[in-house]
Amino acid sequence: MALEGFSVDGPAGRLSVLRTTDARHGDPLVLLHPINSAAVVWTDVAARLDRPVVAVDLRGHGGSVAEGPFTVEEGYVPDVLAVLDGLGLDRVHLGGGSLGGTISVALAALYPQRVLSVTTFGSTLGTGVPAEQIDAMVAELRAKGTAGYFADLVPQVVGSAHRGSARVLQVMAEAVGARSEAVIAEILHGAFGADIRHLAGKVAATGIPVVAVAGTEDVTCPPAMSRELAETTGGTATTLAGVGHLPMLEEPDRVAEILRGNIATVTGAAS
């Protein structure tokens, strides 16, 4: 299985994606990463699936344009729509980690005709983190620099059994990249300040199946946030024991299994 790099023109500039190149059938699955990572975090999951997969570098991440706004409705949702249109994808399944799941729910609320299912991992409708706490994150980022900040952060957000995982550390170092602290600061403010509660209730009426997954050791978006997301969208919530905030890297087998299960509720057969 190979993932090839590709790019499309987005509303703010170039958007980079990874997509499967081998022969696969079925409606595509589009995967959206957590903030301050990149499409590469989905590589292990994509290898375990047998339908077409597209993983997007959101603006400000990976190989995509570093122009804001770094917000759900004004920035990220238009980016994902641009990828769908650029690749000629009419309706897709969505899978998202953290803010990627928030974006997926927002997209389903705003453009339900484009979405077949939504599966979220460690996501929230809104963190409720106060501005001064976000400012403290930014101050720490500036003090440590990009590489140092995330080298310290990643072991804190994964489950205890995965803190020594060379694979997790390697992929996240690649995903974080060498982006400027100024861009990351804007991304942090946009993500932790996001709230889509005004949109999420619309999803329940669409009949789009939503599965909200949380690791029991996720300190960033704990299971209560996934339960709220599921209840608001008419979906179901589930937990992954011993998993933290990056289940796509910590437990790719289980993540792929959950994605297949939710997709199967639409297709009628596991994919």
Number of C-alpha atoms within 10 A of each C-alpha: 13 12 18 12 15 14 18 18 16 21 17 16 15 18 27 24 25 23 22 21 14 13 9 13 10 11 18 22 25 26 29 30 28 25 24 20 22 29 23 20 25 27 21 17 21 25 17 16 18 18 19 19 26 28 28 30 29 29 29 25 27 24 21 22 19 21 14 16 16 23 20 22 17 12 20 25 23 16 25 23 18 18 23 19 14 14 13 9 15 13 17 22 24 30 28 26 28 24 27 28 29 31 31 30 36 26 26 28 23 17 13 19 14 17 23 24 26 28 30 32 32 31 32 33 26 19 16 11 13 10 12 9 12 18 14 11 16 20 13 14 19 17 12 15 16 19 16 13 16 20 16 11 11 16 17 16 19 26 22 13 12 21 16 12 13 10 12 19 18 10 17 21 16 14 21 19 17 13 16 13 17 13 15 22 18 16 22 19 19 19 23 19 16 22 19 18 18 10 18 23 18 19 24 18 11 16 14 23 22 28 25 29 28 30 25 20 21 22 15 17 24 21 25 13 21 29 21 20 30 24 17 18 26 21 21 18 21 17 18 18 12 17 24 30 27 26 27 23 24 23 17 20 16 15 24 18 16 18 23 20 18 22 25 14 14 14 14 10 10 14 17
